[in-house]
Amino acid sequence: MAGYGSEGAAFSVVLFEHIGLIGSIGLACSLELGDSEEAQAAIAANVSAVADSLCALIENHEASASPRLDDHIIDISLALMFLMLAERHEQAKSWVAEIARRLDYCFKAKSRFPVSTDSLEDLVDLEVNPKDAKLAESLMRTSWSLATVSAWCVILDLDEHYAMLSCGAAESYNDVCAQLWHPTRDWHTHWYFSRSLDLGETEAPYTLPPAIEEMRQRMEDFIGLEDYDWVSSSPSRAAGIWAVDFIASRHFRTPVPASAWYRLRNPAPQQPRNVG
């Protein structure tokens, strides 16, 4: 497994590509609208089959908990959203717990962490020069992964794991700037055509308060902000093809907006395909 065994960076890159792909396929199945009992049964069967495949991939490859590029968090987010919609909550919880543990260790060790530049060249350089402290520090200055995994710990009630990351961000790796990217009101004018990072807003530093309840409240407050309501403002969702938004996120390597996955903390069982 990447970071803990013989499978290195190249294996990790390919693995997360597949995790993101299966997560996207799963979301396309989950968000499909069935107009009859027969259609809904077929959708449910497809969702179950894809979820089984994703869970097997994660469980059989321990490297799935060791992202090596920061934008692997896009693939992780897509997969986690699908697992939640497919009601595989325990599998999602176990996966996030392991990712959090390894992320904390790797940032403390300044080794095999998700490279902030998302550059394969930088990843190879870090692999070849694992003891170059200055290089490591330069490649862990910012992190989508730290912010996103911490928030998923809140969603999945992983209080101890959140506390571990919050403490690490305040002490052992306080030079790592956790951050989240949010699309703004006109996001749909460019979302489907190109990468959108330069056209949204970055929440940085994304602070991790010691009290998890404070973090929960901050996430709840964010969901209520109309200017960042990616879910309600989606033209694809209004047209019944919301999966296109997530496919575009993976294709153009744009972070999955927190507006979508923040609200999965307590999903209503009767509304699995609407996400709010």
C-alpha positions, -999 to +999 in steps of 0.1 A: +000+000+000+012+035-008+030+049+022+031+016+042+043-011+018+057-020-016+030-002-036+042+033-043+031+065-058+024+052-093+000+026-079-018+052-058-024+075-088-040+047-107-060+034-077-076+068-070-084+073-106-105+041-104-120+051-071-132+084-086-144+067-117-165+041-098-177+069-075-189+089-105-207+059-120-223+052-087-235+087-083-250+086-119-269+055-108-280+069-074-292+102-089-312+086-117-349+092-115-371+062-120-407+067-133-420+033-123-415+006-096-397-015-122-373+013-131-367+021-094-359-016-087-334-016-116-318+016-103-315+001-068-299-031-082-274-010-102-266+011-071-260-020-050-238-036-077-216-005-080-214+000-043-203-036-038-175-030-064-163+002-047-163-013-013-144-043-025-118-021-042-113-001-010-112-031+013-088-050-009-063-022-015-051-006+017-035+021-004-070+035-008-065+053+025-032+069+014-038+097-012-006+109-027-019+139-046-040+166-030-066+164-057-072+127-049-096+142-024-119+148-054-121+111-060-125+104-023-153+129-021-172+114-051-168+079-036-179+090-001-210+108-015-219+077-034-214+054-004-236+076+017-264+077-009-260+039-013-264+036+025-230+021+030-224+043+060-202+019+080-179+013+050-176+051+045-169+056+082-142+029+084-125+043+053-125+079+065-112+068+099-082+051+082-076+080+059-076+104+089-051+083+108-027+081+079-031+117+070-022+127+105+008+104+106+021+115+071+019+152+079+037+146+112+064+125+095+065+149+065+065+119+043+041+104+018+015+130+023-008+143-005+014+166-026-002+201-027+008+209-062-009+179-077+022+175-099+034+141-108+069+155-113+068+168-077+055+135-064+083+116-081+108+141-068+095+135-033+097+098-038+133+100-050+143+125-022+123+114+008+148+130+033+147+164+017+130+184+044+128+216+025+112+199-005+087+182+018+078+214+035+073+232+002+049+205-010+027+204+021+020+241+026-016+239+016-041+210+018-076+204+005-073+169+020-068+181+056-099+203+054-121+178+036-112+147+057-117+167+089-152+177+077-160+142+068-150+131+103-177+155+115-203+141+091-196+106+101-194+113+139-157+103+141-151+126+170-117+112+181-104+113+146-115+149+141-098+158+175-066+142+163-066+162+131-076+194+149-047+190+174-022+182+146-033+212+126-028+234+157+005+219+168+025+193+148+017+205+113+005+240+120+024+252+089+000+233+067-028+256+055-060+236+053-084+250+027-117+244+009-127+258-025-163+270-031-180+278-064-198+312-065-232+321-080-221+320-117-204+286-114-226+269-140-213+292-168-179+275-168-184+242-147-190+220-178-163+234-199-131+239-179-115+237-145-131+263-123-106+268-095-097+304-106-134+314-107-146+305-072-135+314-037-111+296-014-118+293+023-082+296+037-071+290+063-098+265+070-096+264+107-103+232+127-117+244+161-109+221+190-145+216+198-162+194+172-196+210+181-183+243+169-172+227+136-207+211+132-224+245+137-201+261+112-210+235+086-247+239+094-244+277+090-226+273+057-254+252+042-278+281+048-257+306+028-276+312-004-246+325-023-228+292-019-258+269-024-244+248-053-271+222-049-302+244-054-286+265-081-277+235-103-293+237-138-285+200-143-303+191-111-333+210-122-333+191-154-330+157-137-294+150-148-276+162-117-249+135-121-234+156-149-222+180-123-202+153-105-189+139-137-176+173-147-160+177-112-140+145-118-132+153-154-119+188-149-104+180-114-126+206-097-132+199-060-167+186-051-184+216-035-190+213+003-225+225-003-233+190-016-216+168+010-219+189+041-256+181+042-250+144+042-245+144+080-280+133+086-295+123+053-332+117+052-337+080+044-367+089+022-347+113+001-315+095-009-314+108-044-320+145-037-293+152-011-314+180+004 
